């Protein structure tokens, strides 16, 4: 049957032509898609995005098992964030405990972020090769134990060593958690669920801030927050033990196992082919994630310190403002992630970054707790609104068979490159001063304002010129290293998974019949 859609120019080849085409498409409501027929012939068409569905109806599309996978993935990412922010929101206390500067304490944040990419590569490859379950369990249990080890550090050197090891295991959580959560969600619900999923990071911050508020401002109370973090991580790991793998990795597949062979050699060969074909996409995603990680760490990690020092607020007021700020993040990430299913991933990112740039003066200049809470809420509404699109955007841009290692490594490499962000903000702020009530105080506000404005602009440009694969049916892809013995080599199987959804299904049906 002939298509009823309007023909479009084929996808451009090369970096510059692709960037020009993608920038042009940003201002076209319809989506440019490639259609492949049963004979392997391709054509490019403009397809009108499907209208938004009622969120309740989207929730109802998830099965009970789908909800279980999603909620545990969300819990793992929330625990990961709680573990990280247990340190970042208590920089002031830790500096006093170890008798050092806040900048030196932020060295631990830098080391954590540096080693997360190593953990993402190790546990991401394990997750794509053997399944999401046991790598995630190992990560969560070890993270809890390392939180406990942090409490018993006697010296600052021991503290830095434990936090470095903590970063390695922390890096493995993201890729497996979002792959497991999203691959078990229906396509239409993925924008909404991505927005909710990413806000596990904001939720982890809120819970850590609540814990910090609850224990009070005394120096030694930081240990109580770390005990809570340890309990949450270990608890999530134990819950994950109780239910099975994602469907791609179950021992008893729905198809005849005799037609499949899986080996480490084929897995590594497939990984090599993926890197050969997708290196440009890898570089692009790393650049995008570098901007995004600077975006969050610059606007969040030192914000409590900013309120305590420059605004001279008490600990409980600063904690309350931080909680409301992150509540805005949770709301914004959910709403904008949901809207991205209709308006597109890149448009939603660009508009969110633009709005956050406009809000910077209102975010930094107020003095009262109420005003700072309100402007912080709306600032993080858009910062995390853009972030809410990241899980599904990375999954759609990923080679389908490597949706644990690819998002995890690109995300964590961006984290690694942006790892000095907290140190940079603290160092610049502590070396420059503004006047507050006739007293010179460290210039955290101006430092964060200038840095965030530059970063928001970088995100807008990078997203506007980059690719988008909204609606990719990655759940149809075979697992990495799974070869079907029908005379096709490994590369052919990988490419089948990357074709449009209708063709993926047809090709898989054909393979199963053979």
C-alpha positions in Angstrom: 0.0 0.0 0.0 1.5 3.4 -1.0 2.3 5.7 1.9 0.0 8.6 2.8 2.9 10.6 4.3 4.7 13.5 2.7 8.1 12.5 1.2 11.2 14.0 2.8 14.8 14.4 1.8 17.0 11.5 2.9 19.1 11.7 6.0 22.2 13.8 5.5 25.6 12.2 5.5 28.5 13.7 7.4 28.8 15.8 10.6 28.2 19.3 9.1 25.3 18.3 6.7 23.7 16.3 9.5 23.9 19.2 12.0 22.3 21.6 9.4 19.5 19.1 8.7 18.8 18.5 12.4 18.8 22.2 13.1 16.3 22.7 10.3 14.1 19.8 11.5 14.0 21.4 15.0 11.6 24.0 13.5 9.5 21.5 11.6 6.6 20.0 13.6 6.6 16.7 11.7 9.3 14.1 12.3 11.7 12.9 9.6 11.7 9.1 9.6 13.2 6.4 7.4 10.9 3.6 6.2 12.2 0.3 4.9 10.0 -2.1 3.0 10.2 -5.9 2.9 12.6 -5.7 0.0 15.1 -3.6 1.9 14.2 -0.5 -0.1 14.1 2.7 2.0 12.4 6.0 1.8 12.3 9.1 4.0 9.0 10.6 5.0 7.5 13.3 7.3 5.4 11.7 10.0 3.0 13.7 12.2 3.7 12.9 15.9 1.0 11.1 17.7 -1.1 13.2 20.1 -0.5 13.1 23.8 -2.3 10.4 25.7 -3.9 10.8 29.1 -1.1 10.1 31.7 -3.5 7.7 33.6 -4.0 5.7 30.4 -0.3 5.6 29.9 0.2 4.3 33.5 -2.4 1.6 32.8 -0.5 0.3 29.8 2.3 -1.0 32.1 1.8 -4.5 33.3 2.3 -5.4 37.0 5.7 -6.8 36.1 6.5 -3.7 34.1 5.7 -1.6 37.1 7.9 -3.8 39.3 10.9 -3.3 37.0 10.3 0.4 36.7 9.9 1.0 40.4 13.0 -0.9 41.4 15.0 0.9 38.7 13.7 4.2 40.1 14.6 3.1 43.6 18.1 2.1 42.6 18.7 5.5 40.9 17.2 7.3 43.9 19.4 5.4 46.3 22.4 6.2 44.1 21.5 9.9 44.3 21.0 9.8 48.1 24.4 8.2 48.5 26.0 11.0 46.4 24.2 13.9 48.0 24.7 12.6 51.5 28.2 14.1 51.0 27.5 17.1 48.8 24.8 18.6 51.1 27.0 18.1 54.2 30.2 19.7 52.8 30.1 22.2 55.7 29.9 19.5 58.4 32.6 17.3 56.8 35.0 20.2 56.4 34.6 20.8 60.2 34.9 17.1 61.1 38.1 16.6 59.1 39.4 20.1 59.9 39.9 21.1 56.3 38.4 23.5 53.7 35.1 23.0 51.8 37.2 23.0 48.6 39.2 20.0 49.9 36.1 18.1 50.8 34.7 18.7 47.3 37.8 16.8 46.1 35.9 13.7 47.2 33.1 14.6 44.8 35.6 15.0 42.0 37.1 11.6 42.7 33.7 10.0 42.8 32.7 11.5 39.5 36.1 10.5 37.9 35.7 6.8 38.7 32.0 6.5 37.9 32.8 6.0 34.1 35.0 3.0 34.9 32.2 1.4 36.9 29.7 2.2 34.1 31.9 0.4 31.5 32.5 -2.6 33.7 28.9 -3.1 35.0 27.4 -1.9 31.7 29.2 -4.6 29.7 28.3 -7.2 32.4 24.6 -6.0 32.2 24.5 -6.3 28.4 26.3 -9.7 28.4 24.7 -11.5 31.3 21.6 -9.4 32.3 20.6 -6.5 34.4 19.9 -8.3 37.7 23.1 -9.5 39.3 25.3 -6.5 38.3 22.7 -4.2 39.9 22.5 -6.3 43.0 26.3 -6.2 43.4 26.4 -2.5 42.9 23.7 -1.7 45.5 25.1 -4.0 48.2 28.7 -2.7 47.8 27.5 0.9 47.7 25.8 0.4 51.1 28.9 -1.1 52.6 31.1 1.7 51.3 28.7 4.3 52.9 29.3 2.5 56.2 33.1 2.4 55.5 33.0 6.2 55.0 31.6 6.6 58.5 34.6 4.8 60.1 37.3 6.8 58.2 39.7 8.1 60.7 41.7 10.4 58.4 41.0 12.6 55.5 43.2 10.4 53.2 41.1 7.3 54.2 38.0 9.3 53.4 39.2 10.2 49.9 40.2 6.6 49.2 36.8 5.2 50.2 35.0 7.8 48.2 37.1 6.9 45.1 36.1 3.3 45.4 32.5 4.4 46.0 32.6 6.2 42.7 33.6 3.1 40.8 30.6 1.1 42.1 28.2 4.0 41.9 28.9 4.3 38.1 27.4 1.0 37.4 23.9 1.8 38.6 22.6 4.2 36.0 22.9 2.1 32.8 21.4 -1.1 34.2 18.7 0.8 36.1 17.3 2.8 33.2 17.7 0.0 30.7 15.7 -2.4 32.9 13.1 0.2 33.7 12.4 1.5 30.2 12.7 -1.7 28.2 9.7 -3.0 30.1 7.6 0.1 29.4 5.3 0.4 26.3 6.6 2.9 23.7 3.9 5.5 24.1 4.6 5.8 27.9 8.4 6.1 27.7 8.5 9.9 27.6 6.4 10.1 30.8 8.2 7.2 32.5 11.6 8.6 31.5 10.7 11.9 33.2 9.7 10.2 36.4 12.7 7.8 36.3 15.3 10.6 36.0 13.8 12.4 38.9 15.1 9.6 41.1 18.2 11.8 41.2 16.2 14.8 42.5 14.2 12.5 44.8 17.5 11.2 46.3 18.5 14.8 46.9 15.2 15.6 48.6 15.5 12.6 50.9 19.1 13.4 51.7 18.1 17.0 52.5 15.2 15.8 54.7 17.6 13.5 56.5 20.1 16.4 57.0 17.3 18.6 58.2 16.1 15.9 60.6 19.5 15.2 62.2 20.2 18.9 62.8 23.3 21.1 62.1 25.8 19.6 64.6 29.0 18.4 63.0 28.9 14.7 63.9 25.3 14.3 62.6 26.7 13.7 59.1 27.3 10.0 60.1 23.6 9.5 60.7 22.8 10.6 57.2 25.3 8.1 55.8 23.8 5.3 57.9 20.4 6.0 56.3 22.0 6.0 52.9 23.6 2.6 53.5 20.3 1.1 54.6 18.5 2.3 51.5 21.1 1.0 49.1 21.3 -2.4 50.7 17.6 -2.6 50.9 17.2 -2.0 47.1 19.8 -4.6 46.4 17.9 -7.2 48.5 14.6 -6.4 46.9 16.1 -6.8 43.4 17.1 -10.4 44.4 13.4 -11.3 44.6 12.3 -11.0 41.0 13.6 -12.3 37.7 15.7 -10.8 34.8 14.4 -8.6 32.0 12.8 -10.7 29.3 15.8 -10.4 27.0 18.0 -12.3 29.5 15.8 -15.1 30.9 17.2 -18.6 30.7 14.1 -20.0 29.0 13.5 -17.8 26.0 10.2 -17.8 24.1 12.0 -19.1 21.0 13.8 -22.4 20.4 17.2 -22.1 22.2 18.7 -24.4 19.6 18.9 -21.6 17.0 20.8 -19.3 19.3 24.5 -19.4 20.3 25.9 -16.9 22.7 29.6 -16.6 23.5 32.0 -14.1 24.9 33.8 -14.0 21.6 30.7 -13.0 19.7 29.7 -10.5 22.3 33.1 -8.8 22.1 33.0 -8.9 18.3 29.6 -7.3 18.3 30.9 -4.6 20.7 33.8 -3.9 18.4 31.5 -3.5 15.4 29.2 -1.2 17.5 32.1 1.1 18.4 33.3 1.1 14.7 29.9 2.2 13.4 28.7 4.3 16.3 31.8 6.3 17.4 30.4 9.6 16.1 27.2 9.0 18.1 29.3 8.1 21.1 31.3 11.3 20.9 28.1 13.3 20.5 26.4 11.7 23.5 29.5 12.2 25.7 29.6 15.9 24.7 25.9 16.3 25.5 26.2 14.5 28.8 29.2 16.6 29.7 27.1 19.7 29.3 24.2 18.1 31.3 26.4 17.0 34.2 28.0 20.5 34.5 24.4 21.8 34.3 23.2 19.8 37.4 26.4 19.9 39.5 27.0 23.6 39.0 23.4 24.6 39.8 22.9 22.1 42.7 26.0 20.8 44.5 27.0 24.2 46.1 23.5 25.7 46.4 23.2 24.7 50.1 26.6 26.1 50.8 25.5 29.3 48.9 22.6 29.8 51.2 24.6 29.1 54.3 27.5 31.4 53.5 26.4 34.2 51.1 22.8 34.4 52.2 23.8 33.6 55.8 20.7 31.3 56.4 20.6 28.8 59.3 21.0 25.1 58.4 17.3 24.3 58.8 16.2 27.1 56.5 18.8 26.2 53.9 17.7 22.6 54.0 14.0 23.5 53.6 14.8 25.7 50.6 16.9 22.8 49.1 14.0 20.4 49.6 11.5 22.8 47.8 14.1 23.4 45.0 14.4 19.6 44.4 10.6 19.2 44.6 10.5 21.5 41.6 13.0 19.3 39.9 10.8 16.2 40.4 7.7 18.1 39.1 9.5 19.6 36.1 11.3 16.4 35.0 8.0 14.5 35.0 6.0 17.1 33.1 8.6 17.9 30.5 9.6 14.3 30.0 5.9 13.6 29.3 5.6 16.5 26.9 8.7 15.3 25.0 6.8 12.3 23.7 4.7 14.9 21.7 6.9 17.9 21.0 10.1 15.9 20.6 13.2 15.3 22.8 15.4 18.0 21.4 12.7 20.8 21.4 11.9 20.0 25.0 15.6 20.1 26.0 16.3 23.4 24.1 13.2 25.2 25.6 14.0 24.0 29.1 17.6 25.2 29.0 16.4 28.5 27.6 13.9 29.0 30.4 16.5 28.1 33.0 18.8 30.8 31.6 16.1 33.4 31.9 15.5 32.5 35.5 19.1 32.8 36.7 18.8 36.4 38.1 15.7 35.5 40.1 17.4 32.3 41.3 20.5 34.1 42.7 19.4 37.6 43.9 16.6 37.0 46.5 17.6 37.1 50.2 14.7 35.5 52.1 14.1 31.8 52.5 10.6 32.1 50.9 11.9 33.9 47.8 14.9 31.6 47.4 12.6 28.5 47.8 10.2 29.8 45.1 12.9 30.7 42.5 14.9 27.6 43.3 11.7 25.5 42.6 11.2 27.0 39.2 14.9 27.0 38.3 15.2 23.3 39.0 11.8 22.7 37.3 13.5 23.5 34.0 17.0 22.2 34.8 15.6 18.8 35.7 12.9 19.2 33.1 15.7 18.9 30.5 17.2 16.1 32.5 14.0 14.2 32.5 14.4 13.5 28.8 17.9 12.1 29.1 17.1 8.4 30.0 14.8 7.9 27.0 16.9 10.1 24.7 20.0 8.1 25.4 18.2 4.8 25.1 16.8 5.8 21.7 20.2 7.0 20.5 22.0 3.8 21.7 22.8 0.8 19.6 19.8 -1.4 20.7 21.9 -4.4 22.0 24.0 -2.1 24.2 21.5 -0.1 26.1 23.2 -0.7 29.4 26.8 0.1 28.6 26.2 2.9 26.0 24.0 5.2 28.1 25.9 4.3 31.3 29.4 5.0 29.8 28.4 8.2 27.9 26.6 9.5 30.9 29.4 8.7 33.3 32.1 10.0 30.9 30.2 13.2 30.9 30.3 13.0 34.7 34.0 12.4 34.6 34.8 15.4 32.4 32.5 17.6 34.6 33.9 16.1 37.8 35.8 19.3 38.8 32.6 21.4 38.7 32.1 21.5 42.4 35.8 22.3 43.1 35.8 25.0 40.4 32.7 26.7 41.9 34.0 26.4 45.4 37.5 27.6 44.5 36.3 30.6 42.4 33.6 31.5 45.0 36.1 31.3 47.9 38.6 33.6 46.1 36.0 36.3 45.3 33.8 38.2 47.6 30.5 40.1 47.6 29.1 42.4 50.3 26.2 41.0 52.4 24.9 43.3 55.2 28.2 45.2 55.2 30.2 42.0 55.5 32.4 40.4 52.8 31.2 36.9 52.0 32.2 34.3 49.5 30.7 34.9 46.0 28.9 31.7 45.4 25.9 33.3 43.8 27.7 35.2 40.9 29.9 32.2 40.3 27.0 29.8 39.9 25.1 32.3 37.8 27.8 32.9 35.2 28.7 29.2 35.0 25.0 28.0 34.6 24.3 30.6 31.9 27.3 29.3 29.8 26.3 25.7 30.3 22.6 26.3 29.4 23.7 27.9 26.1 26.0 24.9 25.4 23.1 22.5 26.0 20.9 24.4 23.6 23.4 24.5 20.8 24.4 20.8 21.2 20.8 19.5 21.4 19.7 21.7 18.5 22.4 20.3 16.2 22.2 16.7 17.3 20.2 13.7 16.2 16.9 12.3 17.6 15.3 8.9 17.3 12.0 9.4 19.1 9.9 6.3 19.0 12.7 3.8 18.5 11.5 0.3 19.2 14.6 -0.9 21.0 12.7 -3.5 23.0 12.7 -5.6 19.8 16.4 -5.9 19.7 18.2 -9.1 20.5 20.6 -9.2 23.4 24.3 -8.5 22.7 26.2 -11.6 21.6 23.0 -13.5 20.7 23.5 -14.9 17.2 20.8 -16.4 15.1 22.2 -19.2 12.9 20.5 -18.5 9.6 23.5 -17.7 7.5 23.8 -14.1 8.7 26.9 -12.7 10.4 26.8 -10.8 13.7 26.9 -7.4 12.0 23.8 -8.2 10.0 21.9 -9.0 13.2 23.0 -5.8 14.9 21.8 -3.8 12.0 18.4 -5.5 11.9 17.8 -4.1 15.4 18.6 -0.6 14.3 16.1 -0.4 11.5 12.6 1.2 11.9 10.2 -0.5 14.2 8.0 -2.1 11.5 10.9 -3.6 9.8 12.4 -4.8 13.0 9.3 -6.8 13.7 9.1 -8.2 10.2 12.7 -9.3 10.2 12.5 -11.0 13.5 9.4 -12.9 12.5 11.2 -14.0 9.4 14.2 -15.2 11.4 12.1 -17.1 13.8 10.3 -18.9 11.0 13.6 -20.0 9.5 
